[in-house]
């Protein structure tokens, strides 16, 4: 049985291409009809139906569609169809080999620079991107990460020739790294080794710095013309008109409360990133309508006293509290591990979420949080045809094998460097 | 009667700095003033020692020593008589752990990024290692420091054992009194003790940079010293080794900071046939049975943790319940030793503020330490531990006249230490308390008289005048000078202020009346005050938490025991020929798998319904760094085969429990990968709650960690000059190590036993096996060629992310592979890592395991294994074997674990679902038939933990309100070990916070 699945994977790999010759797919020309699959809509619903893709948009047809004319028919009988997974808060395309400095483009010098834009450094030819697509990740939010205000992020689709092609929601997030509001063992302080320093007070001073910056920007933006242009203030415009969200990287309750108050002061749209202890303030997050991009569920509990499975069940606790949330993998090597997002969601399903809720977390919820849900995130009529076809359960590595994936209706190549090296050595060892 | 005491004491103050003992080599800048220092203390309650107490007794001292002690002794005519009625005399205390009179030590501030220092900076014919200061005779650097002596004397100490607290082998301590005299006169024993620790202190040398390195260095020191007895010409003169042998007859004192290090040091003691006296860490009560079993003596600190500021719940959340519990229970440590019958002395060492000694000791007494034992632990026991009972520690003829005069039982709250006599000279401690003022006096002021009643005791005297009216008098005392203030009606509310001197039973003075007129006054004692009753302090009956095993939030009062368990009607993944059995039973008995089949019965068994569940063998992690402490890398040299993970197991690491919740039952704990030949490894079974010895997998073939590639050539630290710097050099390090080992083996009898080479010889002789961190195909190939050349097989390549490129060669060599499922691209040597690696190696006939090297990932190794199904189409049974049977084979323990077979160890997991499914959770994890993780029990433990934490936080806040000193909240912190430091997972909260701090520079 497993071998059959495995052969299915081989059929969709394209031995003609190497990593260097694999190319993005051209715009959809033919109408695509997918029949017989189980549709996991991404909003909690599961239905049996057919999908018709035209001009990059999808439509669900509950009746048997005509399979005549110049169409491409995919029989998905026995397979499962899901919205493409969205990977928020990643340095994909900015970091290639994390230990090797010349391959790093994610941390800029300086402290406050919202004007820094990730998209211009996004490398569409990163070897990592294709390994994510193979596991169903079709979108990513590319986030810079240096300083108090590291810069502005863009959501990209993962099948592009260059960053302009890739941009799906351009420059729609500004990021803030919350200073830690906890006293730490002195050896953990990077600069101030003096044990007497009140680290929390230092952190609060840093928050004040951000607050002053936003106040100045606000005042500056109240006036339309300026003798001297300030690029940093200009970059905040979207925060004040709410066309951009403020993403605040923080974990502890006090840090999240500070973020909520900071955002409220300027009426910013707030998203908490990290949110290790968000399970402790689900009611507040819900009431303040704050969304959370949760750090990877496959984490150790924050303290020795926490339940051993706390990070696994945090998602379920947020769901129960009515908080809009998704997950990310934002360790310094997060970009390679994004391919496990579906399995991280699977773990949340083992610890309290339903499978469909877990799926929604990494698809529709992520789209809502990133402001792209009108175009993608679920298999709903009129949305971009961003979807994957899978043997078995997308969230369970035991059976998850993708046979097809579409971005904006384009069937994308599911090959990658790894399957190519695999082929190379199967050849060496005469393995069929 | 009071007069005598006061008079006598005052006299001794005058002369105490000029005690003279016949002739000296020092010329006097005066006329000769010989004196005998002859005193008789009469009417005292004398504690000859903690057990022998004589009332109305006499102590006679002469020339600094005790002449006699007893009742009705004839009083020498030329002795000064001091009446001690109402006073008690105790032997002065002895602190046998101090650095009194020593220079301060600057701890080394080096880090792994500091410039390298391969050899010792100490010049001279000494050891190669700067942390070995065996030859130092601290008496040579000793200076009387009266400021510090005074602090000790205030506490009642008369003598201390002192040495500079620095280094691993610290040299020879001296016993000195705390008298303010020339060094010549105060030193009682110039070579009194030899000192050791695991802390390299001020040494700036690279080696050792880990606890296991310290242990190896000390073991090698023993061996080298023994070898040096043969006067080997190739060593020349080595005063460090010579001193080690010279010091062998001294009491050997070993300082540790934690209960587990007691056992670590004791293992060395057993290996080399010595007996250590342990300067303890203070948390030994948590393992008192095991501590008792080693039959050693201890020196206990009373530096109990301060309460923390835990009012803010969001802060308090980060203080682990184990730290809160320790705060509560630390003061029970001495009592636990007493109850267990373990011999111990007490020390003021470790207190930031030494004046806290007595308050903390009293806390220990409130927590069950008997006063008698406390006194012994400060007098006779330390004296006997040092073998100086014939000169100090008790009040007997011929011993030094080191004693204390108090006004009551020494540990009673209100008792005041009046004088501390050392070598026959008095040091006044509480001069106010020299005299007792309480009593009824006839008071005369001008021509008026009244009765003056003074009550209370030193510091809190109260007085009243009974005349026409009863007046309350404000009573101030400084030594013998007194000051009385009162307001009388006659003076229309104006104050009468009197000043005077007190002597014996009379007050005499002048003062001013309310109208400003001067007047003389006096008061003469008519009746003594009633004797102050020294009531027994009520022992607190407050609630104390329990000691749990292990001592953290998920420990229990009793360690789970092996049970007879029958798992019914379940799916059994046997990993044997029988494959996956549906609807079958498994019977566990006496820690073993007793039977597998259908319809099994055992009336004594606890029956577990297995319907819908799956049972597999416990997961075995071939590559882990949990449960080890003090550093998992000894980085200082390219070859450190002598260091051993087995020496540094941390049996309380929460990661073990967390991993049990993911089905891990055995784990191979490795040295890190920062050098080519790392250290010896240790296979554990996660018997949660046991000691380090209890966790070890019995009778396994020993292994050692090797490493190749970027980490060992230090690609990330270009400033470090350690050889090698390339993979070419790594191959030569290996070749050189084995060449030296082969030559060493051939050396004849009498050779220097070298722990590093011994381990390498074991490899050559197929008695020790290698697990080798490796990535790229060139280095894998080179390692195998070296092994071939020296005639052994590389047992396991671990990580081995390019193993798929040379799988055929690995098969031919006979190596196993232990790899990650899907990590890649985090450094240059893993850019070609692929998730089909395990499958390709397996297809070539290599025995393949999936490992974690990560405390988090180890919690779902079954899922990591399942990725080979996804990426390469591996069969489910083969995938499961990669985390059970295959690592068991790799570690040579497949005869006992790794599959479900009758007679094998009952190390099993009951899963809620298909074991390779992401939805599978361990419901019960069983080791040797004991259920060490149970999801239902875990839920209960969480409830208990919450309650206990709440209780302790309330108590801590209460203690602060009650006046206890506090410190700011410090989060409980424990580092997660990983050999791939540069992997940067961000998998714990502190990793995330560190990351943010680096990014925001705060």
HADDOCK unambig.tbl for C-alpha pairs under 7 A between the chains (distance, minus, plus):
assign (segid A and resid 2 and name CA) (segid B and resid 873 and name CA) 5.88 0.50 0.50
assign (segid A and resid 2 and name CA) (segid B and resid 875 and name CA) 6.61 0.50 0.50
assign (segid A and resid 3 and name CA) (segid B and resid 873 and name CA) 5.62 0.50 0.50
assign (segid A and resid 6 and name CA) (segid B and resid 872 and name CA) 6.70 0.50 0.50
assign (segid A and resid 6 and name CA) (segid B and resid 873 and name CA) 5.04 0.50 0.50
assign (segid A and resid 97 and name CA) (segid B and resid 825 and name CA) 5.37 0.50 0.50
assign (segid A and resid 97 and name CA) (segid B and resid 826 and name CA) 5.07 0.50 0.50
assign (segid A and resid 97 and name CA) (segid B and resid 827 and name CA) 5.37 0.50 0.50
assign (segid A and resid 97 and name CA) (segid B and resid 828 and name CA) 6.62 0.50 0.50
assign (segid A and resid 98 and name CA) (segid B and resid 826 and name CA) 4.95 0.50 0.50
assign (segid A and resid 98 and name CA) (segid B and resid 827 and name CA) 6.12 0.50 0.50
assign (segid A and resid 99 and name CA) (segid B and resid 826 and name CA) 6.00 0.50 0.50
assign (segid A and resid 99 and name CA) (segid B and resid 827 and name CA) 4.93 0.50 0.50
assign (segid A and resid 99 and name CA) (segid B and resid 982 and name CA) 6.57 0.50 0.50
assign (segid A and resid 100 and name CA) (segid B and resid 827 and name CA) 6.57 0.50 0.50
assign (segid A and resid 146 and name CA) (segid B and resid 999 and name CA) 5.18 0.50 0.50
assign (segid A and resid 147 and name CA) (segid B and resid 999 and name CA) 5.23 0.50 0.50
assign (segid A and resid 147 and name CA) (segid B and resid 1000 and name CA) 4.66 0.50 0.50
assign (segid A and resid 148 and name CA) (segid B and resid 1000 and name CA) 5.07 0.50 0.50
assign (segid A and resid 177 and name CA) (segid B and resid 996 and name CA) 6.61 0.50 0.50
assign (segid A and resid 177 and name CA) (segid B and resid 1000 and name CA) 6.70 0.50 0.50
assign (segid A and resid 179 and name CA) (segid B and resid 996 and name CA) 6.91 0.50 0.50
assign (segid A and resid 179 and name CA) (segid B and resid 997 and name CA) 6.63 0.50 0.50
assign (segid A and resid 179 and name CA) (segid B and resid 1000 and name CA) 6.55 0.50 0.50
assign (segid A and resid 179 and name CA) (segid B and resid 1002 and name CA) 6.61 0.50 0.50
assign (segid A and resid 180 and name CA) (segid B and resid 993 and name CA) 6.37 0.50 0.50
assign (segid A and resid 180 and name CA) (segid B and resid 997 and name CA) 6.84 0.50 0.50
assign (segid A and resid 183 and name CA) (segid B and resid 970 and name CA) 6.55 0.50 0.50
assign (segid A and resid 184 and name CA) (segid B and resid 970 and name CA) 6.80 0.50 0.50
assign (segid A and resid 184 and name CA) (segid B and resid 971 and name CA) 6.56 0.50 0.50
assign (segid A and resid 188 and name CA) (segid B and resid 994 and name CA) 6.86 0.50 0.50
assign (segid A and resid 190 and name CA) (segid B and resid 998 and name CA) 6.65 0.50 0.50
assign (segid A and resid 203 and name CA) (segid B and resid 1002 and name CA) 6.70 0.50 0.50
assign (segid A and resid 298 and name CA) (segid B and resid 856 and name CA) 6.83 0.50 0.50
assign (segid A and resid 299 and name CA) (segid B and resid 856 and name CA) 6.07 0.50 0.50
assign (segid A and resid 299 and name CA) (segid B and resid 987 and name CA) 4.65 0.50 0.50
assign (segid A and resid 299 and name CA) (segid B and resid 988 and name CA) 5.86 0.50 0.50
assign (segid A and resid 300 and name CA) (segid B and resid 856 and name CA) 5.65 0.50 0.50
assign (segid A and resid 300 and name CA) (segid B and resid 987 and name CA) 6.01 0.50 0.50
assign (segid A and resid 300 and name CA) (segid B and resid 988 and name CA) 5.12 0.50 0.50
assign (segid A and resid 301 and name CA) (segid B and resid 988 and name CA) 6.85 0.50 0.50
assign (segid A and resid 302 and name CA) (segid B and resid 988 and name CA) 6.29 0.50 0.50
assign (segid A and resid 302 and name CA) (segid B and resid 989 and name CA) 5.07 0.50 0.50
assign (segid A and resid 303 and name CA) (segid B and resid 318 and name CA) 6.53 0.50 0.50
assign (segid A and resid 304 and name CA) (segid B and resid 320 and name CA) 6.50 0.50 0.50
assign (segid A and resid 304 and name CA) (segid B and resid 654 and name CA) 6.30 0.50 0.50
assign (segid A and resid 305 and name CA) (segid B and resid 320 and name CA) 5.96 0.50 0.50
assign (segid A and resid 305 and name CA) (segid B and resid 321 and name CA) 6.86 0.50 0.50
assign (segid A and resid 305 and name CA) (segid B and resid 553 and name CA) 5.65 0.50 0.50
assign (segid A and resid 307 and name CA) (segid B and resid 942 and name CA) 6.87 0.50 0.50
assign (segid A and resid 308 and name CA) (segid B and resid 658 and name CA) 5.52 0.50 0.50
assign (segid A and resid 331 and name CA) (segid B and resid 984 and name CA) 6.35 0.50 0.50
assign (segid A and resid 331 and name CA) (segid B and resid 985 and name CA) 4.80 0.50 0.50
assign (segid A and resid 331 and name CA) (segid B and resid 986 and name CA) 4.53 0.50 0.50
assign (segid A and resid 332 and name CA) (segid B and resid 984 and name CA) 5.53 0.50 0.50
assign (segid A and resid 332 and name CA) (segid B and resid 985 and name CA) 6.25 0.50 0.50
assign (segid A and resid 332 and name CA) (segid B and resid 986 and name CA) 7.00 0.50 0.50
assign (segid A and resid 333 and name CA) (segid B and resid 826 and name CA) 6.19 0.50 0.50
assign (segid A and resid 333 and name CA) (segid B and resid 983 and name CA) 6.88 0.50 0.50
assign (segid A and resid 333 and name CA) (segid B and resid 984 and name CA) 6.58 0.50 0.50
assign (segid A and resid 333 and name CA) (segid B and resid 985 and name CA) 6.41 0.50 0.50
assign (segid A and resid 336 and name CA) (segid B and resid 824 and name CA) 7.00 0.50 0.50
assign (segid A and resid 343 and name CA) (segid B and resid 918 and name CA) 6.89 0.50 0.50
assign (segid A and resid 346 and name CA) (segid B and resid 918 and name CA) 5.89 0.50 0.50
assign (segid A and resid 346 and name CA) (segid B and resid 919 and name CA) 6.76 0.50 0.50
assign (segid A and resid 347 and name CA) (segid B and resid 918 and name CA) 6.03 0.50 0.50
assign (segid A and resid 347 and name CA) (segid B and resid 919 and name CA) 6.48 0.50 0.50
assign (segid A and resid 350 and name CA) (segid B and resid 919 and name CA) 4.56 0.50 0.50
assign (segid A and resid 396 and name CA) (segid B and resid 917 and name CA) 6.14 0.50 0.50
assign (segid A and resid 396 and name CA) (segid B and resid 918 and name CA) 5.20 0.50 0.50
assign (segid A and resid 397 and name CA) (segid B and resid 866 and name CA) 6.18 0.50 0.50
assign (segid A and resid 397 and name CA) (segid B and resid 867 and name CA) 5.64 0.50 0.50
assign (segid A and resid 397 and name CA) (segid B and resid 870 and name CA) 5.84 0.50 0.50
assign (segid A and resid 397 and name CA) (segid B and resid 918 and name CA) 6.86 0.50 0.50
assign (segid A and resid 398 and name CA) (segid B and resid 866 and name CA) 5.41 0.50 0.50
assign (segid A and resid 398 and name CA) (segid B and resid 867 and name CA) 6.72 0.50 0.50
assign (segid A and resid 398 and name CA) (segid B and resid 869 and name CA) 6.12 0.50 0.50
assign (segid A and resid 398 and name CA) (segid B and resid 870 and name CA) 6.07 0.50 0.50
assign (segid A and resid 398 and name CA) (segid B and resid 916 and name CA) 6.17 0.50 0.50
assign (segid A and resid 398 and name CA) (segid B and resid 917 and name CA) 5.68 0.50 0.50
assign (segid A and resid 399 and name CA) (segid B and resid 870 and name CA) 6.38 0.50 0.50
assign (segid A and resid 400 and name CA) (segid B and resid 870 and name CA) 6.27 0.50 0.50
assign (segid A and resid 401 and name CA) (segid B and resid 870 and name CA) 6.17 0.50 0.50
assign (segid A and resid 418 and name CA) (segid B and resid 834 and name CA) 5.16 0.50 0.50
assign (segid A and resid 422 and name CA) (segid B and resid 836 and name CA) 6.39 0.50 0.50
assign (segid A and resid 425 and name CA) (segid B and resid 805 and name CA) 6.93 0.50 0.50
